Amino acid sequence: MKALHIHAGERARRHIEANGLSPQDVRLVPAAAGGPKGLILNHLDQHLFGQWLPQGGHTVHLVGASIGAWRMATAAMADPLQAFKDLAYGYIQQNIEPEVGRKMPSAQRITAGFTDTLKSFFGDSVEGMLHHPRYQLHILTSRGRQVLRRGSPSRTALGFTGLALGNALTRKAVGLFLERTVFSTRGEPLPVPLNDLPTGRVELDQANFMPAMLASCSIPFMLEAVNDIPGAVRGSHWDGGIVDYHFHWHYSAMDKGLVLYPHFQRQVVPGWLDKALKWRHRASPWLDNMVLLAPNPQWVATLPGGKLPDRNDFKRLNYEQRVQAWTEAVARAAVLADEWQAWLQQGCPADQLKPL
């Protein structure tokens, strides 16, 4: 049984059949929200950003929300191989104790703990990441509009209820409540048109890097909203995955290059609220130039608990059990990177590609 499945859109398949796949072909790498599920990609990330992509010598756009933003920022650090190892270890070991009398920590305590974690992890590396010679970093947040412009508990509950109802009717309703905000390092613009929903663009700098990273990971009701990020339109910012859960964007409109997507599943779900809306999980022509790397669901069933690490493990398992399960899952996921490298060394056989 193969642990890794390699999926390709039609244009990407034709390119691989004719030319194989090289680092020079990759122009953009998306990184999904999804919390602990992203841990399963750690060894793939180590190989892609520590060894393979650096051979290309060209500009690559790194796009992420939530843990995806954390992963893509890690890729832009000076030593990505070690940084990804540190990311997995730190994420697995995290333990924010609840206040006295509570089963789970409050949003205030989680926000404070996560802020400290981000500062400790990225620390003095921000300047180098902002001026990386090859990577353009794009961090996504969801800025509140209308009732969600300010994140009080009552307004947040009312706004996200309206958002869920509207989104069930049409994804365009998301734009009534939230604006996609893209924080980008200086350099080449994002090569994908973003005209499906209201979109704000902000230059990423020293003043807004940490607030943008925190906001991109700020799950409503679990963390506090981040208000008035420097350089952005004033207001409350939440997890970028609410608007762009898996970045189902119009990549086929890019004028050149392919999209390489290390993902924890085959489906590219547009927004967080679309998880239950299965009809929005289908591939589309927008993904024709995408190569997607994902774990085989049958292999996933052999992991601890028969699944990927996920946020429910914080409630389902005690600290020691969770650390053990996640550590084992990440260690076993080394096979994903091994099979990816074997496919490359075999000359990228197209008969091993699966459809999106």
Backbone torsions as a table, in degrees:
resi	resn	phi	psi	omega
1	MET	NA	128.3	174.9
2	LYS	-76.3	135.6	175.4
3	ALA	-81.2	-30.5	-175.6
4	LEU	-107.8	131.7	169.8
5	HIS	-108.7	136.0	178.2
6	ILE	-111.9	114.6	-178.3
7	HIS	-106.0	147.4	-178.4
8	ALA	-144.1	139.7	169.5
9	GLY	-71.2	169.9	-173.1
10	GLU	-63.5	-43.1	179.7
11	ARG	-65.7	-41.0	178.8
12	ALA	-64.6	-40.3	178.4
13	ARG	-60.7	-45.9	-179.6
14	ARG	-61.6	-39.7	178.7
15	HIS	-63.0	-44.7	-178.1
16	ILE	-67.2	-39.8	177.6
17	GLU	-58.7	-37.6	-176.1
18	ALA	-87.9	-33.7	-169.1
19	ASN	-129.3	-6.8	-168.8
20	GLY	74.2	-160.8	179.7
21	LEU	-134.7	127.4	179.2
22	SER	-126.5	161.4	177.5
23	PRO	-56.6	-32.5	-178.7
24	GLN	-65.0	-20.4	-179.3
25	ASP	-76.6	-21.0	-170.5
26	VAL	-88.4	121.5	178.8
27	ARG	-107.9	-25.1	-175.7
28	LEU	-146.0	140.3	176.4
29	VAL	-125.8	113.5	173.7
30	PRO	-88.4	156.9	177.6
31	ALA	-139.6	116.7	-171.5
32	ALA	-73.7	154.9	162.5
33	ALA	-70.9	169.4	-180.0
34	GLY	144.8	8.7	175.1
35	GLY	58.4	-135.1	-173.8
36	PRO	-61.0	-17.7	178.3
37	LYS	-57.1	-31.9	-179.2
38	GLY	-64.3	-17.5	178.9
39	LEU	-61.0	-30.2	-175.5
40	ILE	-66.4	-14.1	-178.7
41	LEU	-96.1	6.2	-170.5
42	ASN	-61.2	-43.6	-179.6
43	HIS	-70.7	-36.3	173.5
44	LEU	-61.2	-44.2	178.4
45	ASP	-60.1	-42.4	179.6
46	GLN	-58.5	-44.7	-179.0
47	HIS	-71.8	-45.7	-176.0
48	LEU	-61.3	-48.3	-173.3
49	PHE	-94.4	-20.4	179.0
50	GLY	-91.0	-22.3	-174.7
51	GLN	-133.4	-48.8	-167.4
52	TRP	-82.2	-58.5	-176.8
53	LEU	-60.9	-34.0	178.3
54	PRO	-58.8	-16.8	178.6
55	GLN	-73.0	-15.4	-174.3
56	GLY	-73.9	-39.1	178.6
57	GLY	72.2	15.7	-177.7
58	HIS	-125.9	173.8	179.7
59	THR	-74.3	132.0	175.2
60	VAL	-126.1	133.3	179.7
61	HIS	-92.0	126.7	-179.9
62	LEU	-110.5	118.8	-173.3
63	VAL	-120.1	127.9	-178.6
64	GLY	-151.3	153.7	172.2
65	ALA	-133.4	144.3	177.7
66	SER	58.5	-128.8	179.1
67	ILE	-62.7	-25.3	175.7
68	GLY	-64.5	-37.6	176.0
69	ALA	-65.5	-41.4	177.9
70	TRP	-61.2	-44.2	179.7
71	ARG	-63.6	-44.8	-176.8
72	MET	-70.7	-34.3	173.9
73	ALA	-65.4	-37.7	177.1
74	THR	-62.3	-38.7	179.0
75	ALA	-60.8	-27.5	-177.8
76	ALA	-90.7	5.8	177.2
77	MET	-78.1	165.8	-172.0
78	ALA	-63.0	-37.1	-179.9
79	ASP	-125.9	80.3	-173.9
80	PRO	-62.2	-31.5	-180.0
81	LEU	-59.6	-50.7	178.8
82	GLN	-71.0	-36.4	-177.9
83	ALA	-62.8	-39.1	178.5
84	PHE	-68.8	-35.1	174.8
85	LYS	-62.5	-43.5	179.4
86	ASP	-65.3	-37.4	179.0
87	LEU	-60.9	-48.4	-179.3
88	ALA	-61.5	-45.9	-178.7
89	TYR	-61.7	-48.3	-177.9
90	GLY	-64.7	-40.2	-179.4
91	TYR	-65.6	-42.1	-178.6
92	ILE	-67.6	-38.1	-174.6
93	GLN	-81.3	-10.4	-175.6
94	GLN	-56.1	140.8	-179.2
95	ASN	-156.5	99.4	179.2
96	ILE	-99.7	111.0	-176.9
97	GLU	-71.4	139.0	177.0
98	PRO	-72.0	158.2	174.8
99	GLU	-66.0	160.5	179.6
100	VAL	-56.9	131.4	178.4
101	GLY	88.9	-1.4	-179.8
102	ARG	-116.2	145.9	175.3
103	LYS	-81.0	-33.5	179.3
104	MET	-124.7	146.9	179.5
105	PRO	-65.0	152.4	179.3
106	SER	-71.6	165.4	177.0
107	ALA	-60.4	-36.5	179.4
108	GLN	-63.3	-43.5	-178.4
109	ARG	-70.0	-40.9	178.7
110	ILE	-63.9	-41.5	179.2
111	THR	-61.9	-44.8	-179.9
112	ALA	-64.0	-42.7	-179.9
113	GLY	-65.8	-40.4	-179.0
114	PHE	-70.8	-34.7	175.8
115	THR	-60.0	-46.3	178.7
116	ASP	-61.8	-39.6	-179.6
117	THR	-63.3	-45.5	-179.9
118	LEU	-61.8	-44.4	-179.7
119	LYS	-64.1	-41.0	179.9
120	SER	-67.0	-39.8	-175.3
121	PHE	-73.1	-48.8	-175.4
122	PHE	-88.0	-34.7	171.7
123	GLY	41.5	-119.6	-176.6
124	ASP	-85.8	9.0	-176.6
125	SER	-85.5	-9.7	-170.8
126	VAL	-60.3	-45.6	-176.5
127	GLU	-58.7	-43.7	178.8
128	GLY	-65.4	-35.8	178.7
129	MET	-68.1	-38.5	-179.8
130	LEU	-66.3	-26.3	-177.1
131	HIS	-119.4	34.8	178.6
132	HIS	-60.4	135.5	-175.2
133	PRO	-67.5	-18.2	-174.7
134	ARG	-129.3	-25.5	-174.2
135	TYR	-101.1	129.8	169.7
136	GLN	-99.5	117.3	-175.7
137	LEU	-95.5	133.2	179.8
138	HIS	-129.6	113.5	-178.5
139	ILE	-105.2	130.1	-175.3
140	LEU	-104.8	134.5	169.8
141	THR	-127.2	168.1	175.9
142	SER	-116.1	107.0	-178.5
143	ARG	-88.6	131.1	-178.3
144	GLY	-69.3	141.4	174.2
145	ARG	-121.3	160.9	177.2
146	GLN	54.0	-122.5	-176.1
147	VAL	-65.2	-23.3	-179.0
148	LEU	-90.9	7.6	-178.8
149	ARG	-61.6	-30.9	175.1
150	ARG	-125.6	138.5	-168.8
151	GLY	-93.9	49.9	173.4
152	SER	-73.5	156.4	-177.2
153	PRO	-55.3	-45.1	-177.0
154	SER	-68.7	-42.2	-179.9
155	ARG	-67.6	-37.3	179.1
156	THR	-64.2	-46.2	-179.9
157	ALA	-62.4	-44.8	-179.7
158	LEU	-65.3	-45.5	-176.7
159	GLY	-65.0	-44.4	-178.0
160	PHE	-74.3	-24.6	171.2
161	THR	-65.7	-45.7	177.5
162	GLY	-63.8	-39.7	178.6
163	LEU	-61.0	-45.5	-178.8
164	ALA	-62.7	-42.5	-179.5
165	LEU	-66.9	-44.2	-179.8
166	GLY	-65.6	-41.9	-178.4
167	ASN	-64.5	-31.9	178.6
168	ALA	-63.3	-27.5	178.4
169	LEU	-84.7	-44.8	-179.6
170	THR	-159.4	138.7	179.1
171	ARG	-63.9	-25.7	179.5
172	LYS	-61.3	-22.7	178.9
173	ALA	-64.1	-21.6	178.1
174	VAL	-56.0	-38.5	-177.8
175	GLY	-66.0	-15.2	176.0
176	LEU	-74.8	-25.4	-173.7
177	PHE	-111.8	-28.4	-174.3
178	LEU	-138.0	146.3	172.2
179	GLU	-112.5	126.0	170.6
180	ARG	-63.2	126.1	176.7
181	THR	-120.1	125.6	-176.2
182	VAL	-109.2	113.9	175.4
183	PHE	-95.9	113.4	-171.6
184	SER	-122.6	140.6	172.9
185	THR	-68.5	156.5	-177.5
186	ARG	-66.5	141.1	178.9
187	GLY	141.7	-144.1	-179.5
188	GLU	-62.2	139.1	176.0
189	PRO	-70.9	158.4	176.2
190	LEU	-57.2	126.8	-172.5
191	PRO	-83.9	15.4	-178.0
192	VAL	-116.4	129.5	176.8
193	PRO	-69.7	133.1	179.6
194	LEU	-120.7	75.2	-178.9
195	ASN	-117.8	15.0	179.4
196	ASP	-80.9	-28.7	-178.3
197	LEU	-142.3	160.1	175.3
198	PRO	-55.0	132.6	-174.1
199	THR	-137.2	127.4	173.9
200	GLY	-105.8	148.8	-178.7
201	ARG	-126.0	133.3	-176.2
202	VAL	-136.4	139.3	175.5
203	GLU	-75.8	131.0	179.4
204	LEU	-80.5	128.6	-178.7
205	ASP	-144.9	-176.0	-178.1
206	GLN	-59.5	-36.0	-175.0
207	ALA	-72.7	-31.9	-174.6
208	ASN	-111.9	-0.4	-177.4
209	PHE	-59.9	-54.4	-177.5
210	MET	-64.4	-45.5	176.9
211	PRO	-61.1	-38.1	179.1
212	ALA	-67.0	-41.9	177.8
213	MET	-63.0	-44.4	179.5
214	LEU	-62.5	-45.5	-179.0
215	ALA	-63.1	-39.5	-178.7
216	SER	-61.5	-22.3	-179.5
217	CYS	-105.1	4.5	-171.2
218	SER	-86.6	90.0	179.0
219	ILE	-69.6	126.9	-180.0
220	PRO	-55.0	137.9	179.0
221	PHE	76.2	-19.1	175.4
222	MET	-96.2	-38.5	174.8
223	LEU	-124.1	162.0	176.2
224	GLU	-78.8	151.2	173.0
225	ALA	-66.2	153.9	175.7
226	VAL	-102.1	121.5	-173.3
227	ASN	-98.9	141.7	168.2
228	ASP	52.6	61.3	178.0
229	ILE	-68.4	131.6	-178.7
230	PRO	-53.7	132.1	178.3
231	GLY	90.9	-19.6	-178.3
232	ALA	-98.0	166.5	173.2
233	VAL	-60.6	136.6	-178.6
234	ARG	-60.4	142.6	179.6
235	GLY	146.3	-174.9	-176.5
236	SER	-94.2	135.9	178.7
237	HIS	-116.9	136.3	177.1
238	TRP	-121.5	-175.8	-179.9
239	ASP	-47.3	126.5	178.9
240	GLY	-64.2	-21.6	-179.9
241	GLY	-70.4	-15.1	177.7
242	ILE	-62.5	-45.3	177.3
243	VAL	-81.7	-46.4	-174.0
244	ASP	-125.0	81.8	-176.8
245	TYR	-66.5	-51.5	-179.3
246	HIS	-123.9	10.4	176.1
247	PHE	59.7	59.7	172.2
248	HIS	-83.7	79.9	-174.4
249	TRP	-105.4	171.2	-178.1
250	HIS	-83.4	65.1	-177.6
251	TYR	-66.4	-29.5	-176.9
252	SER	-66.5	-11.1	175.9
253	ALA	-82.5	-6.6	176.7
254	MET	-61.1	143.0	-176.5
255	ASP	-79.1	-13.3	178.8
256	LYS	-163.4	162.8	171.9
257	GLY	81.5	168.6	-179.8
258	LEU	-113.4	162.6	174.5
259	VAL	-104.0	125.0	175.7
260	LEU	-107.8	120.1	-170.5
261	TYR	-122.3	96.3	168.9
262	PRO	-73.3	115.7	-171.4
263	HIS	-135.0	159.9	-178.4
264	PHE	-94.5	2.9	175.9
265	GLN	-157.8	167.5	-178.5
266	ARG	-73.7	-36.7	-173.4
267	GLN	-76.0	139.8	176.3
268	VAL	-109.6	93.4	-173.0
269	VAL	-84.6	128.8	-174.3
270	PRO	-59.4	-60.9	-176.0
271	GLY	-125.9	163.6	-177.6
272	TRP	-59.2	-37.0	-178.5
273	LEU	-77.4	-3.3	177.2
274	ASP	-90.2	0.1	-177.0
275	LYS	-56.4	-38.4	-178.2
276	ALA	-88.3	-8.2	-176.7
277	LEU	-96.0	83.1	-169.4
278	LYS	-60.0	-27.4	-178.8
279	TRP	-68.8	-12.8	176.3
280	ARG	-95.9	8.1	-178.5
281	HIS	-95.2	-5.4	-176.9
282	ARG	-73.5	151.3	174.8
283	ALA	-67.9	159.9	178.9
284	SER	-140.4	167.0	177.7
285	PRO	-58.8	-18.0	177.7
286	TRP	-61.3	-22.6	-174.7
287	LEU	-101.3	15.0	-173.9
288	ASP	-59.8	-29.3	-177.6
289	ASN	-102.0	28.0	-176.9
290	MET	-106.0	138.8	166.9
291	VAL	-114.3	119.5	-173.5
292	LEU	-116.6	127.2	178.8
293	LEU	-104.9	122.5	-176.9
294	ALA	-144.9	149.1	177.4
295	PRO	-67.9	140.9	174.9
296	ASN	-63.1	125.4	-179.8
297	PRO	-55.4	-31.8	177.7
298	GLN	-67.4	-36.0	176.1
299	TRP	-69.3	-40.8	178.5
300	VAL	-56.2	-36.5	-178.8
301	ALA	-65.2	-14.4	178.0
302	THR	-90.7	-5.4	-179.1
303	LEU	-76.7	166.0	177.1
304	PRO	-53.3	127.8	-177.7
305	GLY	79.1	-1.6	180.0
306	GLY	70.2	26.1	-175.6
307	LYS	-158.6	172.8	171.7
308	LEU	-73.3	155.1	169.8
309	PRO	-54.5	140.4	176.6
310	ASP	-148.4	173.2	-173.0
311	ARG	-66.1	-26.1	179.6
312	ASN	-65.3	-18.1	179.8
313	ASP	-65.0	-23.6	177.4
314	PHE	-63.9	-29.7	178.9
315	LYS	-94.5	-35.3	-173.0
316	ARG	-76.4	-31.7	-174.5
317	LEU	-120.2	151.3	170.6
318	ASN	-78.4	175.0	-173.1
319	TYR	-57.6	-49.2	-177.2
320	GLU	-64.0	-40.6	178.7
321	GLN	-64.6	-42.9	-179.4
322	ARG	-64.3	-46.2	179.7
323	VAL	-59.6	-42.7	-179.7
324	GLN	-64.4	-45.4	-177.9
325	ALA	-65.6	-44.8	-178.5
326	TRP	-69.4	-38.6	178.8
327	THR	-62.6	-42.7	178.6
328	GLU	-65.0	-42.5	-179.3
329	ALA	-61.3	-45.3	-179.9
330	VAL	-65.0	-42.2	179.7
331	ALA	-61.8	-42.8	-178.8
332	ARG	-71.1	-22.4	179.8
333	ALA	-72.4	-3.8	173.7
334	ALA	-58.2	-26.6	-179.7
335	VAL	-64.4	-27.5	178.0
336	LEU	-63.4	-44.4	178.3
337	ALA	-68.4	-37.2	179.3
338	ASP	-62.7	-44.8	-178.5
339	GLU	-70.1	-34.7	175.4
340	TRP	-61.9	-47.3	179.3
341	GLN	-64.5	-37.2	178.5
342	ALA	-63.9	-40.7	178.0
343	TRP	-62.1	-42.7	177.8
344	LEU	-63.0	-44.2	-177.3
345	GLN	-67.5	-26.2	177.6
346	GLN	-79.5	0.2	-179.6
347	GLY	90.4	19.9	176.3
348	CYS	59.2	57.5	-179.1
349	PRO	-59.3	122.4	-176.7
350	ALA	-69.6	-21.0	-179.1
351	ASP	-72.0	-8.2	176.0
352	GLN	-93.6	-2.7	-179.4
353	LEU	-78.8	143.4	176.1
354	LYS	-114.6	153.4	178.4
355	PRO	-69.4	159.9	175.2
356	LEU	-73.1	NA	NA
